[in-house]
Amino acid sequence: MVGNAVLSLLSSIVGGVLVLAGQTLARRHEDRRLWLTRLYEAAGDLATSYLQEAARVNDSRRSVRVAKDEVDTSTYIVDRQKALGRFRTLPWASTVEAERRAMGAAIQDVWATWDGPDEEFQRAYDDARTAVERFTSSVGALLVRPPGLGRFRAR
């Protein structure tokens, strides 16, 4: 009789521990999914801001009536700062920092070549689009294979 009571107590304890462990793992998995979704959204907004600015600059330069200082980019700058702020606070964002910086350098090069020859400007425009592609590909790779949960830190 005492043996049955002990066995019943132990099985209840083991069952409770297994349920608790299962809930903990499920919660960690859900948290991971949430962080990856946020990373995806913020990275998409950030990449889009660079693509939109590059397209606006390209269209404006090709337009005969628009001067460089007349190109309105205030919307892109504000949107980019919001997206950048959100992006940099997320786990794993620092792993694609080099690609993020390359997008910034590429868009600056597009602006710098405004007054240059068409071939030079086109190269800079293509490089900006390629930089965004590299960034989004790197983020995509993170979404498929994010680093382990124990190693992530928000910036």
C-alpha positions in Angstrom: 0.0 0.0 0.0 2.8 2.4 0.8 4.6 1.4 -2.4 1.5 2.2 -4.4 1.2 5.6 -2.8 4.9 6.3 -3.4 4.6 5.2 -7.0 1.5 7.3 -7.5 3.2 10.3 -6.0 6.3 9.8 -8.2 4.3 9.4 -11.4 2.4 12.6 -10.6 5.7 14.5 -10.0 7.2 13.1 -13.2 4.0 13.9 -15.2 4.0 17.5 -13.8 7.7 17.9 -14.7 7.0 16.7 -18.2 4.1 19.0 -18.7 6.1 22.0 -17.4 9.0 21.1 -19.6 6.7 20.8 -22.6 5.1 24.2 -21.9 8.5 25.8 -21.5 9.7 24.5 -24.8 6.5 25.5 -26.5 6.8 29.0 -25.1 10.4 29.3 -26.2 9.5 28.2 -29.7 6.6 30.7 -29.8 8.9 33.5 -28.6 11.5 32.6 -31.3 8.8 32.7 -33.9 7.6 36.1 -32.7 11.2 37.5 -32.8 11.7 36.1 -36.3 8.5 37.6 -37.5 9.5 41.0 -36.1 12.9 40.7 -37.7 11.3 39.9 -41.1 8.9 42.9 -40.9 11.5 45.4 -39.8 14.1 44.2 -42.3 11.5 44.4 -45.1 10.6 48.0 -44.1 14.3 49.0 -44.0 15.1 47.4 -47.4 12.0 48.9 -48.9 13.0 52.4 -47.8 16.3 52.1 -49.6 14.6 50.7 -52.8 12.1 53.5 -52.8 14.7 56.2 -52.4 16.9 54.7 -55.1 13.9 54.5 -57.4 12.9 58.1 -56.6 16.4 59.3 -57.3 16.7 57.4 -60.5 13.3 58.7 -61.8 14.1 62.2 -60.7 17.5 62.2 -62.4 16.1 60.9 -65.6 13.4 63.7 -65.5 14.6 66.8 -67.3 12.9 69.2 -65.0 14.0 68.0 -61.6 17.2 69.3 -59.9 19.0 67.2 -57.3 18.1 69.5 -54.4 14.4 69.3 -55.4 14.1 65.6 -54.9 11.9 65.0 -51.8 13.3 62.2 -49.7 12.1 63.3 -46.3 9.5 60.5 -46.2 12.2 57.9 -46.9 14.5 59.3 -44.2 11.8 59.3 -41.6 10.5 55.8 -42.6 14.1 54.5 -42.7 14.9 55.8 -39.2 11.8 54.2 -37.8 12.6 50.9 -39.5 16.2 51.1 -38.5 15.3 51.7 -34.9 13.0 48.7 -34.8 15.4 46.5 -36.7 18.5 47.2 -34.5 16.6 46.3 -31.3 15.8 42.8 -32.5 17.8 39.6 -31.9 20.1 38.6 -34.7 20.0 42.1 -36.4 23.7 42.5 -35.6 24.6 39.5 -37.7 23.6 41.4 -40.9 25.1 44.7 -39.8 27.6 44.7 -42.7 24.9 44.2 -45.3 22.8 46.9 -43.7 25.7 49.4 -43.8 26.4 48.4 -47.4 22.8 49.6 -48.3 23.6 53.0 -46.8 26.9 53.3 -48.6 25.2 52.3 -51.9 22.5 54.9 -51.6 25.0 57.6 -50.8 26.9 56.5 -54.0 23.7 56.9 -56.0 23.4 60.5 -54.8 27.1 61.2 -55.3 26.9 60.1 -59.0 23.9 62.4 -59.7 26.0 64.8 -61.7 28.2 62.1 -63.2 27.9 60.3 -66.5 24.9 58.1 -67.1 26.9 54.9 -67.0 28.4 55.8 -63.6 25.0 56.7 -62.2 23.5 53.5 -63.6 26.2 51.4 -62.0 25.6 53.1 -58.7 21.9 52.5 -59.0 22.4 48.9 -59.8 24.9 48.5 -56.9 22.3 50.0 -54.6 19.7 47.4 -55.7 22.3 44.7 -55.3 23.1 45.8 -51.8 19.4 45.6 -50.9 19.3 42.1 -52.5 22.3 41.0 -50.4 20.7 42.3 -47.2 17.4 40.6 -47.8 19.1 37.4 -48.8 21.1 37.5 -45.5 17.9 38.1 -43.5 16.2 35.3 -45.4 19.0 33.0 -44.4 18.6 34.1 -40.8 14.9 33.3 -41.0 15.6 29.8 -42.2 18.4 29.1 -39.8 18.5 31.5 -36.9 21.2 31.2 -34.3 20.4 29.3 -31.2 18.1 30.8 -28.6 20.7 30.8 -25.9 22.9 33.1 -27.9 20.6 35.9 -29.0 20.8 39.3 -27.5 18.8 42.3 -28.4 20.8 45.4 -29.4 
